[in-house]
Amino acid sequence: MSPRADPELALQRIRRLASDIVTGDELAGRLRSDRPLRIKFGIDPTFTEVHLGHAVPIRLLRLFQELGHFPVLILGDATARLGDPTGRNEQRPALSKEEVERNAATYLDQIGRILDLDPARCEMRRNSEWFGRMDFFDALKLAARTTVARLLERDDFQKRMQAAAPLHLHELLYPLMQGWDSVMVQADVELGGNDQLFNLHMGRLLQEREGMQPQVCVTTPLLLGTDGRKMSKTYGNHVPLTAPPQDMYGKVMSLSDALMPDWFRLATNLDEAEAAAVLAGHPRDAKARLAAAVTAALHGPAAAAAASAEFDRRFQQHALPSDIPEVRIAPGDYLLPNLLKEAGLAPSTSAARRLIEQGGVRLDEQVCTDAKTVVRLHDGAPARLLQAGKRRFARVAPR
């Protein structure tokens, strides 16, 4: 365990990544204690990718670790099976045990790009450890620890009731489950996005009812996606932690100028004075510095420098990428949407068709907006160059 930092300096660094601290005085007092604090963060494996939006509280968890405290990382394999308690079930449906396990398979590898997962420095738990042992009567005892009126104080539950939208009984249990996690791991502090504040408060409530010292709640701001909306794989505006360096660099370069201050604060370690100086310069230079900092944090400085050089070569000098993959497929005549799907440049023919009609597809460096275009690939024919969007390329040739 690292030696703990000066409490006042530690609190100052924590506030950079925090939006709410309940309460600041409690946190300051605990930072002055003579023992490392147990810092809880839970993440549900509801998708396969962890992205930079998820990474904000994970970066704060890493900061606590660097300050000499002890992270407790919970993979919510039980809560993930409940689904989304916010009413956006089309984005986050209830999952089977098998689906949760498939998603969880790479989570530790992804989170380990930010957090030191050495068992001597981090405790890793799954909340199925305790929820999997509960029977129906145990669940009733847990439900009896609060009231319906208290649960309905949650903002999104209120909105759904006001809109006469369905609110299922099992959804009311999600805050209780997250709060019970805090009891089971004896959290001193819990971290979460600022849309999680109600659930973090539930942890305080349940700990008090179990005769424990209630945890401090620390929430982080939401990092908006590349299009200015909440970062989400559903919107396609996310930056996965596993994105290759060139993709990561390019996605950050697509940000609007208005998003850069928050991204410097929440996604990089540049101190505030240095970030302010960078932002005072030319926006293009500031964005390049931001893209390099984000990419270097996850892939290293050399990979970030190479991604920067490749970006400049492609978008300033209008050159083709230096590493276009070659894809070989069965000979034949292909409609352009089908060819894009076969080449791995579109997830489906319908998505490919939309991209073509929007002018986002080039065939042999010429924009092609006709989804009925037939591309002939026969034995001995040269490879055809396909481009989908700004960053996806392939040379397609017959086997």
C-alpha positions in Angstrom: 0.0 0.0 0.0 1.3 3.4 -1.0 1.9 6.0 1.8 -1.1 8.2 2.2 -0.9 11.8 0.9 -1.5 15.0 2.8 -5.3 15.0 3.5 -5.8 18.6 2.3 -3.9 18.0 -1.0 -5.8 14.7 -1.4 -9.2 16.4 -1.0 -8.2 19.0 -3.6 -7.2 16.4 -6.1 -10.4 14.4 -5.5 -12.6 17.5 -6.0 -11.3 17.8 -9.5 -13.1 14.7 -10.6 -16.1 15.0 -8.2 -19.5 16.7 -8.7 -21.1 15.8 -5.3 -19.5 14.8 -2.0 -21.9 13.7 0.8 -20.4 15.0 2.9 -17.2 16.9 2.3 -16.6 17.3 6.0 -16.9 13.5 6.6 -14.5 12.8 3.7 -12.0 15.3 5.0 -12.2 13.7 8.5 -11.7 10.2 7.1 -8.8 11.3 5.0 -7.1 12.4 8.2 -7.6 8.9 9.8 -4.7 6.6 10.4 -6.0 3.8 8.2 -6.5 3.3 4.5 -10.1 3.8 3.4 -12.1 1.2 1.6 -13.2 2.8 -1.7 -16.1 1.0 -3.4 -17.0 1.2 -7.1 -19.4 -1.1 -8.8 -19.9 -1.6 -12.5 -22.6 -3.8 -14.1 -21.3 -5.9 -17.1 -24.3 -5.0 -19.3 -22.3 -4.5 -22.5 -19.0 -5.9 -23.7 -17.1 -2.6 -23.8 -16.0 -0.2 -21.0 -15.7 3.3 -22.4 -14.2 6.6 -21.4 -17.5 7.7 -19.8 -17.3 4.7 -17.4 -13.6 5.6 -16.9 -14.2 8.8 -15.0 -15.1 7.1 -11.7 -12.5 4.4 -12.4 -9.9 7.2 -12.8 -11.1 8.6 -9.4 -10.8 5.1 -7.9 -7.2 5.0 -9.3 -6.6 8.4 -7.7 -7.7 7.1 -4.3 -5.4 4.1 -4.8 -2.5 6.4 -5.6 -3.3 8.4 -2.4 -2.8 5.3 -0.3 -6.4 3.9 0.0 -7.8 0.5 -1.0 -10.2 0.2 -3.9 -13.0 -2.4 -3.7 -14.2 -3.1 -7.3 -17.5 -4.9 -7.6 -18.6 -6.5 -10.8 -22.4 -6.4 -10.6 -23.1 -9.7 -12.1 -26.3 -10.0 -10.0 -27.5 -6.4 -10.5 -26.9 -6.7 -14.3 -29.5 -9.4 -14.5 -32.1 -7.1 -13.1 -31.8 -4.8 -16.2 -32.1 -1.1 -16.3 -34.0 0.6 -13.5 -34.3 3.9 -15.3 -36.9 2.9 -17.9 -34.5 2.8 -20.8 -34.9 -1.0 -21.2 -34.4 -0.9 -24.9 -30.9 0.3 -24.2 -30.1 -2.0 -21.2 -32.4 -5.0 -21.0 -32.4 -7.7 -18.4 -29.7 -10.2 -19.1 -29.3 -13.9 -18.7 -26.5 -15.3 -16.5 -24.7 -16.5 -19.7 -25.0 -13.0 -21.3 -23.6 -11.4 -18.1 -20.7 -13.8 -18.1 -19.8 -13.1 -21.7 -19.8 -9.4 -21.1 -17.8 -9.8 -17.8 -15.1 -11.9 -19.4 -13.0 -8.9 -20.5 -14.1 -6.3 -17.9 -11.1 -6.8 -15.6 -8.7 -6.6 -18.6 -10.3 -3.3 -19.7 -10.5 -1.8 -16.2 -6.9 -2.9 -15.6 -5.8 -0.4 -18.2 -6.5 2.3 -15.6 -6.6 0.6 -12.1 -3.9 -1.5 -10.6 -5.7 -4.8 -10.0 -2.9 -6.4 -8.0 -4.7 -8.3 -5.2 -2.4 -6.6 -2.7 -3.7 -3.2 -3.8 -7.3 -3.9 -4.9 -10.1 -6.1 -3.8 -12.3 -7.6 -6.6 -15.8 -9.0 -5.8 -18.9 -10.1 -7.6 -22.2 -9.2 -5.9 -23.6 -12.7 -6.9 -21.4 -13.8 -3.9 -24.1 -12.6 -1.5 -27.2 -12.3 -3.7 -26.7 -15.8 -5.0 -27.0 -17.2 -1.5 -30.2 -15.3 -0.7 -33.5 -17.1 -0.7 -36.9 -15.5 -1.1 -37.3 -14.7 2.6 -33.8 -13.1 2.7 -35.0 -10.8 -0.1 -38.1 -9.9 1.9 -35.9 -9.0 4.8 -33.8 -6.8 2.6 -36.9 -5.1 1.2 -38.2 -4.5 4.7 -35.1 -2.2 5.4 -36.7 0.7 3.6 -40.1 2.0 2.4 -41.8 2.4 -0.9 -42.1 6.2 -0.2 -38.3 6.4 0.3 -37.6 4.5 -3.0 -40.0 6.7 -4.9 -38.0 9.7 -4.0 -35.6 8.6 -6.8 -36.0 11.2 -9.6 -36.4 8.9 -12.6 -39.0 6.8 -10.7 -41.0 10.0 -10.0 -40.8 11.0 -13.7 -42.1 7.7 -14.9 -45.0 7.8 -12.5 -45.9 11.3 -13.5 -45.8 10.2 -17.2 -47.9 7.1 -16.4 -45.0 5.0 -17.6 -44.6 1.4 -16.3 -42.6 1.1 -13.1 -42.1 -2.6 -12.2 -41.8 -3.8 -8.6 -38.4 -5.5 -9.2 -36.9 -2.2 -10.4 -37.5 -0.7 -7.0 -35.1 -3.3 -5.6 -32.1 -2.1 -7.7 -31.1 0.7 -5.2 -31.5 -1.7 -2.3 -29.2 -4.2 -4.0 -26.5 -1.5 -4.7 -26.9 -0.3 -1.2 -26.5 -3.8 0.2 -23.2 -4.1 -1.7 -21.9 -1.3 0.5 -22.9 -3.2 3.6 -21.3 -6.4 2.5 -17.9 -4.9 1.6 -17.9 -2.4 4.5 -17.3 0.6 2.2 -16.0 3.8 3.7 -16.5 5.7 0.4 -18.6 4.8 -2.7 -18.0 6.3 -6.1 -20.4 6.6 -9.0 -21.7 8.8 -11.8 -23.8 11.7 -10.7 -26.9 9.8 -11.9 -26.2 7.3 -9.1 -26.5 9.6 -6.1 -29.8 8.2 -4.9 -28.3 4.6 -4.9 -25.2 5.8 -3.1 -27.4 7.4 -0.4 -29.2 4.0 -0.1 -25.8 2.5 0.8 -25.5 5.1 3.6 -29.0 4.3 4.9 -28.5 0.5 4.9 -25.1 0.8 6.6 -26.7 2.9 9.4 -29.4 0.4 9.9 -26.8 -2.3 10.2 -25.0 -0.3 12.9 -22.1 0.7 10.6 -20.6 4.1 10.0 -22.3 5.3 6.8 -20.2 5.6 3.7 -19.3 9.0 2.1 -20.9 9.3 -1.4 -18.7 10.8 -4.1 -20.2 11.2 -7.6 -18.5 12.2 -10.8 -19.8 14.3 -13.7 -20.9 12.5 -16.9 -18.4 12.7 -19.7 -20.4 13.6 -22.8 -19.8 11.6 -26.0 -18.3 12.8 -29.2 -21.6 14.2 -30.4 -22.4 16.1 -27.2 -24.9 13.5 -25.9 -24.5 11.1 -23.0 -21.7 8.7 -24.0 -23.3 5.4 -25.0 -22.6 2.5 -27.3 -26.2 2.8 -28.4 -25.5 6.3 -29.8 -22.2 5.2 -31.3 -20.5 8.3 -29.7 -18.4 6.4 -27.2 -14.6 5.8 -27.0 -13.9 2.2 -25.9 -10.9 1.7 -23.6 -9.8 -1.0 -26.1 -10.1 1.2 -29.2 -6.8 1.0 -31.2 -4.6 4.1 -30.8 -5.5 5.6 -34.2 -9.2 5.1 -33.7 -9.0 6.6 -30.2 -7.0 9.6 -31.3 -9.4 10.2 -34.3 -12.5 10.0 -32.1 -11.2 12.6 -29.7 -10.2 14.8 -32.6 -13.9 14.7 -33.7 -15.1 16.4 -30.5 -16.6 19.9 -30.6 -14.4 22.7 -29.2 -17.0 23.3 -26.4 -16.4 19.8 -24.9 -12.7 20.1 -24.6 -12.5 21.8 -21.1 -14.5 18.9 -19.5 -12.5 16.3 -21.4 -9.2 17.8 -20.2 -10.5 17.7 -16.6 -12.2 14.3 -16.6 -10.2 12.3 -19.1 -6.6 13.5 -18.6 -4.1 14.1 -15.8 -3.0 17.5 -17.1 -3.1 20.0 -14.2 -5.6 22.8 -14.5 -3.1 25.5 -15.2 -1.5 23.6 -18.0 -4.9 22.6 -19.5 -6.0 26.3 -19.3 -2.9 27.4 -21.2 -3.4 24.7 -23.9 -7.1 25.8 -24.3 -6.1 29.4 -24.6 -4.2 28.5 -27.8 -5.5 27.4 -31.2 -8.4 25.0 -30.9 -6.9 22.5 -33.3 -3.7 22.4 -31.3 -5.6 22.0 -28.1 -7.6 19.1 -29.5 -4.4 17.4 -30.7 -2.9 17.8 -27.2 -6.1 16.3 -25.7 -6.2 13.4 -28.2 -2.5 12.6 -27.5 -3.1 12.7 -23.7 -6.1 10.4 -23.8 -4.4 8.0 -26.2 -1.1 8.0 -24.3 -2.9 7.2 -21.0 -4.2 4.0 -22.4 -1.6 3.0 -25.0 1.6 4.8 -24.1 3.3 7.9 -25.5 4.9 6.1 -28.5 1.5 4.8 -29.7 0.0 8.3 -29.2 2.8 9.9 -31.2 2.3 7.4 -34.0 -1.5 8.0 -34.0 -0.9 11.7 -34.2 1.5 11.4 -37.1 -0.9 9.1 -39.0 -3.9 11.5 -38.3 -2.0 14.4 -39.7 -0.9 12.4 -42.7 -4.4 11.4 -43.5 -6.4 14.5 -42.7 -4.0 17.3 -43.3 -2.1 15.8 -46.2 -5.2 13.9 -47.5 -3.2 10.7 -47.8 -4.6 7.2 -47.5 -3.8 5.3 -44.3 -0.5 3.4 -44.3 -2.0 0.2 -42.9 -5.1 -0.5 -44.9 -6.1 -4.2 -44.2 -6.7 -6.5 -47.1 -9.8 -8.6 -47.0 -10.3 -11.6 -49.2 -13.9 -12.9 -49.9 -15.5 -15.4 -52.2 -15.5 -14.3 -55.9 -18.8 -12.9 -57.2 -21.0 -9.9 -57.8 -21.9 -7.9 -54.7 -24.3 -5.1 -54.0 -22.3 -2.4 -52.3 -24.1 -2.7 -48.9 -23.4 -6.5 -48.8 -19.8 -5.9 -49.7 -19.4 -3.4 -46.9 -20.8 -6.0 -44.4 -18.6 -8.8 -45.8 -15.6 -6.6 -45.5 -16.4 -5.9 -41.8 -16.9 -2.1 -42.5 -20.6 -2.1 -41.4 -22.4 -4.2 -38.8 -25.4 -4.9 -41.2 -26.5 -4.2 -44.7 -29.1 -1.8 -43.5 -26.4 0.2 -41.6 -24.3 0.1 -44.7 -27.2 1.3 -46.9 -27.8 4.3 -44.6 -24.1 5.2 -44.7 -24.0 5.0 -48.5 -27.1 7.2 -48.8 -25.5 9.8 -46.4 -22.5 10.1 -48.6 -20.2 8.3 -46.1 -18.9 5.6 -48.5 -16.1 5.7 -51.1 -15.4 3.1 -53.6 -11.9 3.4 -55.2 -11.6 6.9 -53.6 -14.9 8.1 -55.2 -18.0 8.9 -53.2 -20.7 6.4 -53.9 -24.3 7.3 -52.9 -26.1 4.5 -54.9 -26.9 1.5 -52.6 -27.7 -0.5 -55.8 -24.1 -0.3 -57.0 -22.8 -3.7 -58.0 -19.1 -4.4 -57.4 -17.7 -7.3 -59.4 -15.0 -9.4 -57.8 -13.8 -12.2 -60.0 -10.7 -14.3 -60.1 -7.7 -12.2 -61.2 -9.5 -8.9 -60.6 -7.6 -6.2 -58.7 -8.5 -5.3 -55.1 -11.1 -2.6 -54.7 -10.6 0.1 -52.1 -13.5 0.6 -49.7 -13.9 3.5 -47.2 -16.7 3.7 -44.7 -16.9 6.9 -42.7 -13.7 8.8 -42.0 -11.6 6.0 -40.4 -12.6 2.6 -41.7 -10.8 1.2 -44.8 -10.3 -2.1 -46.5 -8.9 -3.4 -49.8 -11.2 -6.2 -50.9 -10.1 -8.9 -53.3 -11.4 -12.3 -54.4 -9.9 -15.4 -52.7 
